[in-house]
Amino acid sequence: MRLVFILFIVLPIAELMLLFKVGQTIGAIPTIALVLFTAAVGIRILKHQSRSTMQRAQERLQGGELPGFEVVEGVLSSVGGGLLLTPGFITDLFAIVLLLPFTRRPLVQYLFKTGQMQAFGSFPGGFSFTRFGGGWPPHGGASQKDVFEGEFTREEPKSPSLRAPDEQNRP
């Protein structure tokens, strides 16, 4: 609830105060031009970083891996792009942190490292998943000690009535 209050009440008020202060210092037209300039530069950075992230994700998919890291980078880049389109200097600062690779990648690594986000290894066929927040396993879920490895063989049932419909005609 506190985060919502900060995002929707405090942040816009702080943005307006800063815009008015900058407008008083350098003038209204240069302030508007600066806001438009940051949006244009941000859109260019967003396009470049999105292309780069998508290319790395495709390379990982072709290698049989799930691009969990790249997916999270893509989400953060999208949030950064949205923040750049919001008029204001504070949101632009947060957007730049999310858009530039030398600040975004350590942020993603930090999220994985602290357990705010977890990516699990690939399963056969390259399937994997990412979980956000709270750690693993979820309450009531299986833990590491509940995982068993083994081999199995498929045995055909002796009674023909127990066979699958497509197998009933086989001898």
C-alpha positions as CSV (number, residue, x, y, z in Angstrom):
1,M,0.0,0.0,0.0
2,R,2.9,2.3,0.8
3,L,4.4,1.8,-2.6
4,V,1.2,2.6,-4.3
5,F,0.9,5.8,-2.3
6,I,4.5,6.8,-3.3
7,L,3.9,5.9,-7.0
8,F,0.6,7.7,-7.5
9,I,0.7,10.6,-5.1
10,V,4.2,11.5,-4.0
11,L,6.0,10.9,-7.3
12,P,3.7,13.1,-9.5
13,I,3.9,15.9,-6.9
14,A,7.7,15.7,-6.8
15,E,7.8,15.6,-10.6
16,L,5.6,18.7,-10.8
17,M,7.7,20.6,-8.2
18,L,10.9,19.7,-10.1
19,L,9.5,20.7,-13.5
20,F,8.3,24.1,-12.1
21,K,11.7,24.7,-10.5
22,V,13.6,23.8,-13.7
23,G,11.1,26.0,-15.6
24,Q,11.7,28.9,-13.4
25,T,15.5,28.5,-13.8
26,I,15.8,27.9,-17.5
27,G,12.4,28.9,-18.8
28,A,9.2,27.1,-19.9
29,I,10.2,26.5,-23.5
30,P,13.6,25.0,-22.8
31,T,12.1,22.8,-20.0
32,I,9.5,21.4,-22.4
33,A,12.2,20.9,-25.1
34,L,14.3,19.1,-22.5
35,V,11.4,16.8,-21.6
36,L,10.8,16.0,-25.3
37,F,14.5,15.5,-25.9
38,T,14.8,12.9,-23.1
39,A,11.7,11.1,-24.4
40,A,13.2,10.9,-27.9
41,V,16.6,9.8,-26.7
42,G,14.9,7.2,-24.5
43,I,12.9,5.8,-27.3
44,R,16.0,5.3,-29.4
45,I,17.8,3.6,-26.4
46,L,14.7,1.4,-25.9
47,K,14.6,0.3,-29.5
48,H,18.3,-0.5,-29.5
49,Q,18.2,-2.4,-26.2
50,S,15.1,-4.3,-27.1
51,R,16.7,-5.5,-30.4
52,S,19.8,-6.5,-28.5
53,T,17.9,-8.3,-25.8
54,M,15.7,-10.1,-28.3
55,Q,18.7,-11.2,-30.3
56,R,20.3,-12.7,-27.1
57,A,17.0,-14.4,-26.2
58,Q,16.8,-16.0,-29.7
59,E,20.4,-17.3,-29.4
60,R,19.6,-18.9,-26.1
61,L,16.4,-20.4,-27.4
62,Q,18.3,-21.9,-30.4
63,G,20.8,-23.3,-27.9
64,G,18.0,-25.1,-26.1
65,E,17.9,-22.8,-23.1
66,L,15.1,-20.7,-21.7
67,P,16.1,-17.0,-21.9
68,G,14.9,-16.2,-18.3
69,F,17.5,-13.5,-17.8
70,E,16.7,-11.9,-21.1
71,V,13.0,-12.0,-20.4
72,V,13.4,-10.1,-17.2
73,E,15.7,-7.6,-19.0
74,G,13.0,-7.1,-21.6
75,V,10.4,-6.4,-18.9
76,L,12.7,-3.9,-17.2
77,S,13.4,-2.2,-20.5
78,S,9.7,-1.9,-21.2
79,V,9.1,-0.4,-17.8
80,G,12.0,2.0,-18.5
81,G,10.5,3.0,-21.9
82,G,7.2,3.7,-20.2
83,L,8.9,5.8,-17.6
84,L,10.6,7.8,-20.3
85,L,7.3,8.6,-21.9
86,T,6.1,10.0,-18.6
87,P,7.0,13.7,-18.5
88,G,9.4,14.5,-15.7
89,F,13.0,14.2,-14.7
90,I,12.7,11.8,-11.7
91,T,11.0,9.1,-13.9
92,D,13.6,9.8,-16.6
93,L,16.4,9.0,-14.0
94,F,14.7,5.7,-13.1
95,A,14.1,4.9,-16.8
96,I,17.8,5.4,-17.6
97,V,18.8,3.0,-14.8
98,L,16.4,0.4,-16.3
99,L,17.4,1.0,-19.9
100,L,21.2,1.1,-19.9
101,P,22.7,-2.4,-19.9
102,F,25.5,-1.6,-17.5
103,T,22.9,-0.6,-14.8
104,R,20.1,-3.0,-15.8
105,R,22.1,-6.2,-15.8
106,P,23.4,-5.8,-12.3
107,L,19.8,-5.1,-11.2
108,V,18.6,-8.3,-12.8
109,Q,21.5,-10.2,-11.2
110,Y,20.6,-8.7,-7.8
111,L,17.0,-9.7,-8.2
112,F,18.0,-13.3,-8.9
113,K,20.6,-13.3,-6.2
114,T,18.4,-12.0,-3.4
115,G,15.6,-14.4,-4.3
116,Q,13.2,-11.8,-5.4
117,M,13.1,-13.7,-8.7
118,Q,14.2,-17.2,-9.4
119,A,14.8,-19.0,-12.7
120,F,14.9,-22.7,-12.7
121,G,17.0,-24.9,-15.0
122,S,15.9,-26.2,-18.3
123,F,13.9,-29.3,-18.6
124,P,13.9,-31.6,-21.6
125,G,12.9,-29.6,-24.6
126,G,14.3,-26.4,-23.1
127,F,11.2,-25.8,-21.0
128,S,11.8,-23.8,-17.8
129,F,10.1,-21.1,-15.8
130,T,10.8,-18.0,-13.7
131,R,9.2,-17.3,-10.3
132,F,8.9,-13.8,-8.8
133,G,9.2,-13.0,-5.1
134,G,9.0,-14.9,-1.9
135,G,11.5,-17.7,-2.5
136,W,11.0,-21.3,-3.3
137,P,9.2,-23.6,-2.7
138,P,5.9,-21.9,-2.2
139,H,4.0,-22.7,1.0
140,G,2.8,-26.3,0.9
141,G,4.9,-27.1,-2.2
142,A,7.5,-29.8,-2.8
143,S,10.9,-29.1,-1.4
144,Q,14.3,-30.3,-2.7
145,K,14.1,-33.4,-0.4
146,D,10.9,-34.5,-2.2
147,V,12.5,-34.8,-5.6
148,F,13.4,-38.4,-6.6
149,E,15.4,-39.5,-9.6
150,G,15.1,-42.8,-11.2
151,E,14.4,-44.8,-14.4
152,F,11.3,-46.5,-15.6
153,T,10.2,-49.0,-18.2
154,R,6.9,-49.3,-19.9
155,E,5.2,-52.6,-19.6
156,E,2.2,-53.6,-21.7
157,P,-0.9,-54.8,-19.8
158,K,-1.6,-58.5,-20.1
159,S,-5.3,-58.1,-20.6
160,P,-6.4,-56.8,-24.0
161,S,-9.2,-54.8,-22.4
162,L,-6.7,-52.7,-20.5
163,R,-4.8,-51.6,-23.6
164,A,-5.4,-48.2,-25.1
165,P,-8.0,-48.1,-28.0
166,D,-5.3,-47.7,-30.7
167,E,-3.3,-50.6,-29.2
168,Q,-6.2,-53.1,-28.9
169,N,-5.8,-54.3,-32.5
170,R,-2.2,-55.2,-32.0
171,P,-1.2,-58.8,-31.0
